[in-house]
Amino acid sequence: MKVGEVAEGAPATTDMPFKHRGLAPLAAIIAAVVTLSTGAAAWADQTTPLSGAGLVAIKSPQANVTVLVGNPGEVRIVGDDSVTVTHFAVSANADGHIVLPGLTQPQAGGANANAAANANVVRGRPGLGQRSFDIPGLQDGSDGINIVNPGTTEVTVYVPPQVAALFVGGGRGDVSVSDTHGGYVIVTGRGAINLQNVAGRGLVRSGMGPITLNGIGGAIGVETLHGLVTAREMAVGRADVFTQTGNVDWQFSSLGRGGYRFNSRRGDIRVGLAPDAAANVDAQSETGDVFNTFGRPDSDIHFLNRHALSMALNGGGPEINVSSGFGRVTISPHRPLR
């Protein structure tokens, strides 16, 4: 299995190697995180050191995961006694390059549905394809911590304020991350993803779970088959958002250099911008309506009809591209978080 494949209930039988080498060492680390456990028993409340800006990897296919900021130089794990913890040395020979496998359309019913949501893409069935992703900042020999929660009891992990990378492989359970700084990759099947005040280069992916973002900085990729994407007070420098059928409600508090891309095959998309934001906006829907609720004094409209809009807002700026196959697209003034 690869990252994102979280077949529920599968036994963990192989120990993680202490040092990873080869053509794709980081990918091997992540695959191990999502599929492997270790024989080292953990306490219900355990603290372990993390040297430098290391990597924290968490697998929890059935239970909720909460990641919070704790003390520098250490990781604290609070869960039941089935949680296992292992240190390993990171090899970043591939410059932090990983490849996430595809996600297929979930099938109806039971555990098979969740397994299907995390399997490789099957030809002819809509889904999310493979995704390449680069994590900056990892150095050869960096300290890594692998945390595996095989049970159904929630685990809470306190990480240092700055980490090189955070990887979370979830399944049925929800994943919540708050106040971290550094690269991150978070994958769930049916579980929700909730990020609060997170900064860094990251990617979040869900099969069916909703994705909620608040106060995110840096750069982010968001992908979901059927989850609702809700984003508030966003200050990311760039974003790439895709849903199969889920709606997107994305509210910018500020813009960076861009670009910004939003796409849904069947969902509605609303993008909110500050009234004084400067941007070039192109929006279209193949069959749905496109709405612009900015007044004409704020925008230089190049093209507008029922299904498409092109405008320079407040003189123009970073590129914002919004498209939907069958959904409604709305470009509107920013709605502050209440």
RODO-2510 file (C-alpha; in nm, 4 decimals, decimal comma):
residues 338
     n   res          X          Y          Z
     1     m     0,0000     0,0000     0,0000
     2     k     0,0917     0,3654    -0,0415
     3     v     0,0006     0,6766     0,1458
     4     g    -0,3751     0,7254     0,1512
     5     e    -0,4449     0,3520     0,1429
     6     v    -0,5863     0,2824     0,4856
     7     a    -0,7615    -0,0496     0,4601
     8     e    -0,9338    -0,0786     0,7938
     9     g    -0,8455    -0,3581     1,0293
    10     a    -0,5453    -0,4754     0,8289
    11     p    -0,2833    -0,6216     1,0649
    12     a     0,0526    -0,4464     1,0926
    13     t     0,3305    -0,6999     1,0701
    14     t     0,6503    -0,5302     0,9515
    15     d     0,8793    -0,3003     1,1480
    16     m     0,9908     0,0310     0,9982
    17     p     1,3601     0,0386     0,8994
    18     f     1,5766     0,2757     1,1012
    19     k     1,7373     0,4334     0,7942
    20     h     1,5738     0,4742     0,4530
    21     r     1,7768     0,4788     0,1323
    22     g     1,6933     0,4297    -0,2337
    23     l     1,5274     0,5985    -0,5264
    24     a     1,2310     0,7361    -0,3339
    25     p     1,3172     0,7269     0,0391
    26     l     1,0580     0,9813     0,1488
    27     a     0,7832     0,7968    -0,0368
    28     a     0,8959     0,4800     0,1404
    29     i     0,8706     0,6558     0,4745
    30     i     0,5159     0,7704     0,4074
    31     a     0,4076     0,4323     0,2769
    32     a     0,5472     0,2776     0,5930
    33     v     0,3667     0,5315     0,8076
    34     v     0,0331     0,4478     0,6552
    35     t     0,0750     0,0728     0,6477
    36     l     0,3203    -0,0364     0,9181
    37     s     0,3319    -0,0616     1,2936
    38     t     0,6086    -0,1524     1,5365
    39     g     0,6523    -0,3766     1,8351
    40     a     0,7461    -0,0962     2,0742
    41     a     0,4724    -0,0431     2,3306
    42     a     0,3698     0,3141     2,4155
    43     w     0,2284     0,4557     2,7349
    44     a    -0,1091     0,6249     2,7512
    45     d     0,0705     0,9594     2,7858
    46     q     0,4241     0,9642     2,6472
    47     t     0,6795     1,2317     2,5608
    48     t     0,9652     1,1616     2,3218
    49     p     1,2376     1,3997     2,1938
    50     l     1,2466     1,5323     1,8372
    51     s     1,5806     1,6727     1,7261
    52     g     1,5760     1,9805     1,5067
    53     a     1,2968     2,0476     1,2585
    54     g     1,2060     1,6834     1,2110
    55     l     0,9254     1,4798     1,0622
    56     v     0,6200     1,3595     1,2550
    57     a     0,4156     1,0842     1,0884
    58     i     0,0835     0,9588     1,2255
    59     k    -0,1336     0,6690     1,1131
    60     s    -0,4841     0,6273     1,2570
    61     p    -0,7180     0,4444     1,0178
    62     q    -1,0171     0,4223     1,2537
    63     a    -0,9942     0,6912     1,5214
    64     n    -0,9828     1,0693     1,5360
    65     v    -0,6453     1,2477     1,5382
    66     t    -0,5847     1,5879     1,6962
    67     v    -0,2510     1,7647     1,6401
    68     l    -0,1671     2,0618     1,8628
    69     v     0,1457     2,2653     1,9316
    70     g     0,3424     2,1705     2,2421
    71     n     0,6977     2,2268     2,3605
    72     p     1,0024     2,2757     2,1360
    73     g     1,2204     1,9705     2,0929
    74     e     0,9658     1,7079     2,1912
    75     v     0,6527     1,5252     2,0813
    76     r     0,3863     1,4246     2,3320
    77     i     0,1377     1,1488     2,2479
    78     v    -0,1844     1,1020     2,4444
    79     g    -0,3860     0,7902     2,3626
    80     d    -0,4521     0,4376     2,4826
    81     d    -0,1811     0,1779     2,5351
    82     s    -0,2200     0,0343     2,1839
    83     v    -0,0479     0,3424     2,0322
    84     t     0,3072     0,2663     1,9166
    85     v     0,5953     0,5092     1,8699
    86     t     0,9202     0,4632     1,6765
    87     h     1,2105     0,6922     1,5881
    88     f     1,3757     0,6732     1,2466
    89     a     1,6274     0,8763     1,0490
    90     v     1,4970     1,0604     0,7425
    91     s     1,6756     1,0334     0,4112
    92     a     1,5740     1,3155     0,1787
    93     n     1,7740     1,1907    -0,1213
    94     a     1,4708     1,2496    -0,3415
    95     d     1,4514     1,6153    -0,2268
    96     g     1,1261     1,5605    -0,0429
    97     h     0,9418     1,4341    -0,3513
    98     i     0,6474     1,1988    -0,2927
    99     v     0,3671     1,0568    -0,5051
   100     l     0,0208     1,0056    -0,3579
   101     p    -0,1873     0,7276    -0,5158
   102     g    -0,5295     0,7983    -0,6611
   103     l    -0,8644     0,7768    -0,4836
   104     t    -1,1629     0,6089    -0,6485
   105     q    -1,5311     0,6746    -0,6065
   106     p    -1,6408     0,5177    -0,2745
   107     q    -1,8726     0,2199    -0,2996
   108     a    -2,1842     0,1866    -0,0886
   109     g    -2,1783    -0,0054     0,2349
   110     g    -1,9531    -0,0832     0,5304
   111     a    -1,5798    -0,1192     0,5468
   112     n    -1,5545    -0,1956     0,1763
   113     a    -1,6757     0,1565     0,1045
   114     n    -1,3907     0,3106     0,3004
   115     a    -1,1351     0,0787     0,1449
   116     a    -1,2632     0,1702    -0,2009
   117     a    -1,2340     0,5393    -0,1175
   118     n    -0,8631     0,4851    -0,0595
   119     a    -0,7768     0,2455    -0,3416
   120     n    -0,5963     0,3229    -0,6631
   121     v    -0,7960     0,4810    -0,9417
   122     v    -0,9767     0,2321    -1,1628
   123     r    -0,9915     0,3162    -1,5317
   124     g    -1,3330     0,4435    -1,6366
   125     r    -1,4383     0,5354    -1,2816
   126     p    -1,4235     0,9023    -1,1784
   127     g    -1,1806     0,9793    -0,8984
   128     l    -0,8648     1,1603    -0,7977
   129     g    -0,5524     1,0683    -0,9900
   130     q    -0,2001     1,0338    -0,8607
   131     r    -0,0511     1,3503    -0,7191
   132     s     0,3140     1,4520    -0,6995
   133     f     0,4065     1,6682    -0,4050
   134     d     0,7301     1,8210    -0,2758
   135     i     0,8055     1,8885     0,0903
   136     p     1,0809     2,1494     0,1337
   137     g     1,3067     2,1700     0,4351
   138     l     1,3795     1,8005     0,4960
   139     q     1,7462     1,7252     0,5458
   140     d     1,9284     1,3965     0,5221
   141     g     1,9472     1,2414     0,8690
   142     s     1,6658     1,4503     1,0163
   143     d     1,4898     1,2959     1,3120
   144     g     1,1594     1,1261     1,2378
   145     i     0,8853     0,9939     1,4662
   146     n     0,6325     0,7338     1,3515
   147     i     0,3108     0,7141     1,5565
   148     v     0,0584     0,4374     1,4867
   149     n    -0,2861     0,4269     1,6462
   150     p    -0,4456     0,0936     1,5475
   151     g    -0,7478     0,1197     1,7759
   152     t    -1,0682     0,3210     1,7909
   153     t    -0,9656     0,5589     2,0713
   154     e    -0,8753     0,9144     1,9705
   155     v    -0,5097     1,0119     1,9834
   156     t    -0,3790     1,3636     2,0522
   157     v    -0,0276     1,4541     1,9413
   158     y     0,1569     1,7668     2,0586
   159     v     0,4307     1,8676     1,8147
   160     p     0,6969     2,1426     1,8310
   161     p     0,5941     2,4855     1,6971
   162     q     0,8159     2,4266     1,3889
   163     v     0,8383     2,0903     1,2104
   164     a     0,9899     2,0108     0,8733
   165     a     0,6928     1,7928     0,7847
   166     l     0,3747     1,6476     0,9316
   167     f     0,2123     1,3440     0,7690
   168     v    -0,1262     1,2115     0,8828
   169     g    -0,2883     0,9040     0,7269
   170     g    -0,6475     0,8768     0,8475
   171     g    -0,9503     0,6751     0,7442
   172     r    -1,2881     0,6826     0,9193
   173     g    -1,1785     0,9255     1,1888
   174     d    -1,1482     1,3026     1,1709
   175     v    -0,8132     1,4849     1,1611
   176     s    -0,7710     1,8250     1,3278
   177     v    -0,4489     2,0297     1,3153
   178     s    -0,3978     2,3667     1,4858
   179     d    -0,1206     2,6281     1,4972
   180     t     0,1557     2,4260     1,3305
   181     h     0,4263     2,5649     1,1025
   182     g     0,5909     2,3499     0,8359
   183     g     0,5080     2,1192     0,5475
   184     y     0,2143     1,8821     0,5798
   185     v     0,0248     1,6074     0,3975
   186     i    -0,3101     1,4922     0,5406
   187     v    -0,5197     1,2149     0,3844
   188     t    -0,8524     1,0700     0,5042
   189     g    -1,1198     0,8409     0,3628
   190     r    -1,4532     0,9280     0,5275
   191     g    -1,3045     1,1415     0,8026
   192     a    -1,3227     1,5203     0,8125
   193     i    -1,0142     1,7427     0,7952
   194     n    -1,0000     2,0602     1,0029
   195     l    -0,7020     2,2995     0,9878
   196     q    -0,6778     2,6089     1,2072
   197     n    -0,3996     2,8715     1,1852
   198     v    -0,1605     2,6449     0,9963
   199     a     0,1290     2,7844     0,7914
   200     g     0,3506     2,6051     0,5395
   201     r     0,3322     2,4171     0,2136
   202     g     0,0641     2,1519     0,2396
   203     l    -0,1751     1,9122     0,0728
   204     v    -0,5034     1,7818     0,2141
   205     r    -0,7043     1,5027     0,0529
   206     s    -1,0297     1,3314     0,1480
   207     g    -1,2544     1,0742    -0,0093
   208     m    -1,5875     1,1826     0,1393
   209     g    -1,4987     1,3843     0,4484
   210     p    -1,5579     1,7611     0,4628
   211     i    -1,2546     1,9909     0,4704
   212     t    -1,2634     2,3014     0,6911
   213     l    -0,9834     2,5589     0,6783
   214     n    -0,9415     2,8735     0,8864
   215     g    -0,6566     3,1236     0,8868
   216     i    -0,4197     2,9258     0,6630
   217     g    -0,0962     3,0756     0,5301
   218     g     0,1674     2,9533     0,2876
   219     a     0,0530     2,7396    -0,0054
   220     i    -0,2103     2,4669    -0,0119
   221     g    -0,3545     2,1988    -0,2360
   222     v    -0,7037     2,0687    -0,1565
   223     e    -0,8616     1,7624    -0,3188
   224     t    -1,1812     1,5750    -0,2335
   225     l    -1,4221     1,3470    -0,4105
   226     h    -1,7440     1,4388    -0,2301
   227     g    -1,6433     1,6538     0,0664
   228     l    -1,7597     2,0105     0,1281
   229     v    -1,4699     2,2600     0,1336
   230     t    -1,5185     2,5590     0,3658
   231     a    -1,2346     2,8112     0,3997
   232     r    -1,2344     3,1297     0,6071
   233     e    -0,9796     3,4098     0,6594
   234     m    -0,7445     3,2572     0,4043
   235     a    -0,4076     3,4254     0,3492
   236     v    -0,2344     3,1644     0,1349
   237     g     0,0117     3,2756    -0,1299
   238     r    -0,1293     3,0209    -0,3732
   239     a    -0,3969     2,7530    -0,3775
   240     d    -0,5109     2,4664    -0,6001
   241     v    -0,8557     2,3319    -0,5068
   242     f    -1,0463     2,0465    -0,6710
   243     t    -1,3686     1,8661    -0,5814
   244     q    -1,5588     1,5991    -0,7676
   245     t    -1,9075     1,6877    -0,6401
   246     g    -1,8470     1,8855    -0,3210
   247     n    -1,9222     2,2564    -0,2957
   248     v    -1,6461     2,5107    -0,2256
   249     d    -1,6917     2,8258    -0,0132
   250     w    -1,3544     3,0039    -0,0012
   251     q    -1,3099     3,3436     0,1655
   252     f    -0,9811     3,5313     0,1223
   253     s    -0,8670     3,7766     0,3879
   254     s    -0,5678     3,8708     0,1681
   255     l    -0,3998     3,7673    -0,1554
   256     g    -0,0398     3,6743    -0,2254
   257     r     0,1371     3,6316    -0,5569
   258     g    -0,0933     3,3509    -0,6675
   259     g    -0,2001     3,1808    -0,8693
   260     y    -0,5270     3,0476    -0,7375
   261     r    -0,7276     2,7750    -0,9058
   262     f    -1,0666     2,6352    -0,8071
   263     n    -1,2369     2,3543    -0,9963
   264     s    -1,5385     2,1322    -0,9311
   265     r    -1,7030     1,8924    -1,1697
   266     r    -2,0490     1,9134    -1,0149
   267     g    -2,0242     2,1375    -0,7099
   268     d    -2,0975     2,5065    -0,6598
   269     i    -1,8028     2,7410    -0,5980
   270     r    -1,8092     3,0725    -0,4122
   271     v    -1,4917     3,2830    -0,3880
   272     g    -1,4932     3,5834    -0,1574
   273     l    -1,2395     3,8665    -0,1961
   274     a    -1,1779     4,1758     0,0148
   275     p    -1,3507     4,4790    -0,1399
   276     d    -1,0132     4,6425    -0,2021
   277     a    -0,8463     4,3262    -0,3349
   278     a    -0,6667     4,3589    -0,6679
   279     a    -0,6941     4,0498    -0,8872
   280     n    -0,7568     3,9193    -1,2370
   281     v    -1,0548     3,6854    -1,2212
   282     d    -1,1669     3,4333    -1,4821
   283     a    -1,4729     3,2251    -1,3948
   284     q    -1,6837     2,9845    -1,5978
   285     s    -1,9349     2,7021    -1,5699
   286     e    -2,0257     2,4714    -1,8549
   287     t    -2,3946     2,4531    -1,7631
   288     g    -2,4312     2,6542    -1,4401
   289     d    -2,4668     3,0274    -1,3877
   290     v    -2,1800     3,2646    -1,3081
   291     f    -2,2477     3,5596    -1,0745
   292     n    -2,0410     3,8687    -0,9931
   293     t    -2,1658     4,0651    -0,6906
   294     f    -1,8902     4,3281    -0,7025
   295     g    -2,0104     4,6634    -0,8296
   296     r    -1,8854     4,7842    -1,1654
   297     p    -1,6880     5,0744    -1,0111
   298     d    -1,4677     4,8081    -0,8469
   299     s    -1,4121     4,6011    -1,1573
   300     d    -1,3133     4,6335    -1,5193
   301     i    -1,5250     4,3630    -1,6804
   302     h    -1,3740     4,2275    -2,0000
   303     f    -1,6360     3,9620    -2,0663
   304     l    -1,9612     3,8593    -1,9002
   305     n    -2,2445     3,6283    -1,9916
   306     r    -2,4537     3,3696    -1,8106
   307     h    -2,1759     3,1096    -1,8035
   308     a    -1,8512     3,3099    -1,7984
   309     l    -1,6839     3,6124    -1,6448
   310     s    -1,3476     3,7814    -1,7011
   311     m    -1,2587     4,0936    -1,5037
   312     a    -0,9776     4,2966    -1,3504
   313     l    -1,0718     4,3808    -0,9939
   314     n    -0,9314     4,7080    -0,8608
   315     g    -0,6827     4,7336    -1,1443
   316     g    -0,5878     4,3643    -1,1575
   317     g    -0,3382     4,1460    -0,9730
   318     p    -0,2773     3,7741    -0,9130
   319     e    -0,4654     3,5287    -1,1330
   320     i    -0,7774     3,3616    -0,9914
   321     n    -0,9310     3,0901    -1,2105
   322     v    -1,2643     2,9354    -1,1126
   323     s    -1,4443     2,6671    -1,3112
   324     s    -1,7272     2,4182    -1,2639
   325     g    -1,8815     2,1635    -1,4948
   326     f    -2,2395     2,1741    -1,3694
   327     g    -2,2325     2,4003    -1,0615
   328     r    -2,2910     2,7660    -0,9902
   329     v    -1,9922     3,0023    -0,9618
   330     t    -2,0093     3,3203    -0,7528
   331     i    -1,7439     3,5907    -0,7126
   332     s    -1,8331     3,8145    -0,4192
   333     p    -1,6949     4,0506    -0,1514
   334     h    -1,5276     3,8756     0,1416
   335     r    -1,7534     3,7691     0,4277
   336     p    -1,5573     3,8016     0,7572
   337     l    -1,5660     3,5146     1,0051
   338     r    -1,8438     3,5674     1,2580
***
